[in-house]
Amino acid sequence: MSCGNHHDVPCIEIRPLIVLFIDNEISDAHQADIVEIHFGECPPCKVEMERESQSILLMRDLLTRCCNEPAPTSLHERLIEQTQQLHQEMTMRTEITYTESTYTEITVDGQTQIEITSKIRREFPLE
């Protein structure tokens, strides 16, 4: 794929960037400009980019149509059931335990002091 004309950036260096250019994934604005200029100067590369762009659009459309199905009713029912069961288990517990741990590291004059603390608190909910 080359039009036979001299370009600042050869076609062989532009080809791997075509999909990145289409998806706006070239993070370097200067490089994106170089690719865009190349497409303006090189009809074969521009045609290749347009074909690739069309293929990507068709693939995305196909995936959207094929993979956009609602979840089965049985899945919704199981999720509701499991959520209700978990809620019941949580409200039936006789104690709630909170654990808090901290880690502090202080370096002064080349000496490091480490302090680790842990607090455990239990609460018994009123029923």
N, C-alpha and C positions, 0 to 999 in steps of 0.2 A: 504494500500500500504506500505509494509515493507518487506525487505528481511530477517528479523529475526536477522540480525547482529546488534551489538551495533555501533552507530555512535556518533561522538562528538555532532552533532546536530540531534535530532530526526526527522524522516520523517514528522511528523505532523507539525513541524515548517518550513519545507522546502516547503511543498505544496503551501502555500499562496504566496510564492516567485517565483513560476515557471514562471508565465506570466511576472512578472517584470524582471526576468533574461533573458527571451527570447527577450524582448524589450529593453534590456540594460538600464533599469530604476532603477537599484539598485545603488544609488549614493555612498554608502560606499564600497570602493574597497575591504576592508577586508571581508565584508559580502558577496560580489559577489564571492570572492575566496572560502569562506566556502561553498556556494551553489554549486559551480563548483566541489569542492573536494567531496562533498556529492554525486553528480551525478556519479563521478568516482567510488565510493565505493558501491553504492546502485543501482543495475540494475532496480528494479521496479520504482524508482523515475526517473531514466534516461529515461526509456520507456515512462513514463507519460509526461515528458518534451518534448520528441520527438513527441508524439501524439499531444500535445497542440501546439507545434510549427507548425506542419503540418496543423492543423485546422486553426490557425491564418493565415498562408500563403494562404490557400484556400479561407478564408473569404475575405482577402485583394484583392485577384485576382478577386473574384466575384464582390466585391464592385467597383473595378476599371473598370471592363467591363460594369457593369450596370449603373454606375453613371457618366460615361465619355461621355456625349452627348453634341454636340454643341448647343449653344443657338439658339433659333428660329430666322429666318430672321426678323420677325416682331419686336422682341426685339431690334435687332441691329438698325433697322430703327427708332424706337421710341427714342432710346438713342441719335442717331445722330440728330434727330429733336429737342429734348429737349435741347441738348447742343447748337445747333445753335440759338434756341430761347433765351436761357440764355445769350449767347454772344451778341445778338442784344439788349436785355434789358440793359445789362451792358454798352454798348457803347452809348446808347441813354440817359443815365442819365444826368441831367443838373448839378449835383454837386456830388462831392465825399467827404465823411466825414471820417476823421481819428480821432480816439479817443485813447489816450494813458493815461494809469493810472499807477501810481507807488505807492508802499506801502513801507515805510521805518520804521523799528523799531530799536531803539538804546537804550541799557540799560547801564547806567553808575552809579556805586555805588548804585545799587539796584533800581534806578529810571528809568522807561521806558518812552521814548519819541517816539511818533508815528507821522509820517508825511505821509499824503495821498495827492497826487496831481493828477490832471486830466487835460489833455490838449485836446481841440477839435479844429481841423483844417478842414476847408472846402476849397475845390478847385473846380473851375469851368473849365472843360476842354474846350479847343479851338475846334471849329468844323469847 
